[in-house]
């Protein structure tokens, strides 16, 4: 029996092509997605191992909530380069005093302990004078010297010692086209500075496109303190153990060292030592989680492909079984059992499944390699292994074969159940009624829609404080659930509900969709429409492939277009200024650039948005953080028109009161008229300490110089003139070096905490300001000072009657030397968002194209099956005078209706989902709804084309059949 | 109406053959609706050659019902398929209304089927998704011809389907389905209807109804019908019976009785047996 099956499989190979392609595509996505995830994980692990390579970390012992937002905004300072990935998932702990390093260094087995400072937002200028940027994006700058980063080793030159020197990671140097000895510009937070590349270093893993710059440790510390607004503290201290002579410690050794350090830490230090492995694992986990969304996205399309694949296989086997029915009947009549007949069919399925899966595994492999190559090409080299593991391959194989078996099982059963003498009547078994599916599907859709409504109510409740529903228990459950769950459950229910319901829709829909063809092409149109209603389940399943793909794309299309429209809406309705300027790196605009803009000819007024670092509200444990900005009193008249919720925003700002975004006000239960305590920090130069530090340094240098001179004298006395000469020049060199030292590195600062009570003057709803607190410069000056406040954005109004185009050109010229400052007019301000959204859409379109390809296979296959079932009918039509063109037309209309059916279902569902998502996230900036009708229209037109294309091959097949064969009596 | 139509066809037939023959020949052609000239049809390759039709010459008269009989493998179905343009003869010519069917391409064949030929098959005559009425009107709609409602009513009344027009084929009995098929074949008023075992799947009562209708259409409307059957009872309704054996016409009977056919048939098969 198996031999018969294998022989049949060989005979049917041609017909299996489509099934094999479908299975291969599905499997390739499964394997590719697993493989891609593993590659990313591998990369993350590698980067963790090289970037967080300390044996023990000492960090704060108390977890902090809500701090992440401000830290992510302003700066990110950790003791290592570990958070170059998305660190939003990482827990934040209280900062610890860096003076602990002395205590730790004395612990037995510690080679060195120190805080490594990372400064974000620096921009490196490449050889040709442009800012360096890569797909990998981030530029991170670390204070590095010998030994601070074990995994980094100098390849050439030396580490940086002053603000005017840098060492570059080899990838950074390559990207920027810089060599040791070259001079370029580095844009520090406070402006561009000429720097000399003094060294190159490499790391053990690739950095996924990150540009890493090694700064002088003191310089890095300075900027870090400026950015974080805290002096003398760090989030992590990195500790290297000495046990293995410079090699990394084993996990047990790490643990022992950590225990020893913990013992040595003073009681009040609020610090704790943990092993490096622990930090790496938890950081890696957080990063992997952040990247985790990629795999499900790929898997959705794998599921579509496999769903269609199993369906195509079922169709193919139905055809084969139908044609071989006599053979099976013969086998049965000579004594084969149903199980044996079943086996002959299943063997074919296994052969097919194996072939498809193997091809799929290969394709998946190629796909991931392609992605890696593409990413490397775009500047994000990956060294993570991109080869599928054995388990990936097995998963692919099992999935592929299983799907094939599922698809083939029903036809195989039909073959097995063939009575020994099969009456070959062509009467197609009437379908089971579809109304139960209609009822079930409708019920699911209603539940899904209810879930969406609930979700929308919850979101509304969160924003406007209205009750979710009149029922108390539901309100409690809803507030516990949040919006994510009901949204997801609703979407799932609606999608599955539509798929369940679809067969019941085929009848009415084909009448509606068939109306035009039935009137334009009277006969063929009517025949086509009726044919579709014949196999309602089959038609619906065929359309489902397009349905899912189109639903996803149109849902995201609505969200994307709403996002664009919302931004455009803000600009159109609220933004009053003519230009805006932002930093292209992480936010800070250098003061000199601001000055340059102010001085530009034709500028009427400049509004400056300055962010206040580390501001908290309230007292004691109830302190909350909020993004706080200092603005000019003219903000609401010249830059943004306020959308006031309560109070008078303009007056409040002018009077030095707080203007609070509605989200912040809700979170804290603030009302207009409340008085809140604002806590800030002011960093001032500690004159005493600075003088002392300078004196100490002076003394140190003098001691060194005089020491050297003394040695020179001694050597001279002992007759070694050359040696004395060398020592003397060394002494001179030391004195010279001391003169070159940037005096700012010796400036000591101290932080004073401030507490100011301010009245809340207004609550505003503008989506840009929703989660911010605004105050005027005067009030801000009481809370912070220039060290803890920096400019994020500028809004420029042109002088009356100024030519905007010319002014823009002058502004761009004015900020050119600062590299990072972007001047945009109103249109560009709108389009920054649009470009981003468009890029995301591009990826979506690629996925859509894929689901269309799969759907075409599905339609081709369904039509082929349908044609093979209707051989006689088509023959009859031909015999009574139907032309070839009419047959083609009929099948074309059928296919087009299937495609349009799936597309319309997908659009309706997708747009509905998009509308719900928009409503739920209204507070997060999706303030206006925009449905991309033009785009949807294109989809619809495209679906008709897709259908027509898909019908070409089945129609040719139908016509190839001689009329005689079709109608001749058996 | 039918007469008029037939005359119309006659004129056309005449015009087409004008160049071929002289006046007497034309006269002859006028009462011939279809003919085969030296028709040969073989299957298979040289090693394994099966001759289904062996130099068959035959003419089918206008306004008569001709039955083609013969045992299995005698070539009766092949003859009909070649006559109707469903099958391509190996050599020889086929004319329907003076048009050479055997030399036609697909487009011309489609036109021929729309204008000159009606079909009734043994089974699967109707499009299952269309109602009886839609099936009957289908050939006209396919050919985008205007529908003659009077003629439709007349045909439907004759086949007795007035009450069943909105039914789908699956809701009709086998006899009713065949009557719908007959009505459909009649509807376009073709020059000739080819019926392939039209009663093959029917019980005797339904067979009588269908055959009665076919005979009536010949008598009342001058319809030409060529019917393949192996049922002597069905053949006895015909005006003329041709008997085929091994690709040759062995008998040509004019208005034979049922008994006569049985007798001939018994001889024919007997002869075959003796030959073998």
Interface residues (C-beta under 8 A of the other chain):
Chain A: X426 X427 X428 X430 X522 X523 X526 X527 X530 X531 X533 X534 X872 X873 X876 X877 X878 X879 X880 X881 X882 X883 X884 X886 X962 X963 X964 X967 X968 X969
Chain B: X77 X81 X86 X87 X106 X107 X110 X113 X114 X118 X119 X121 X122 X123 X124 X125 X126 X127 X128 X129 X130 X134 X138 X139 X141 X142 X143 X144 X170 X184 X188 X196 X197 X200
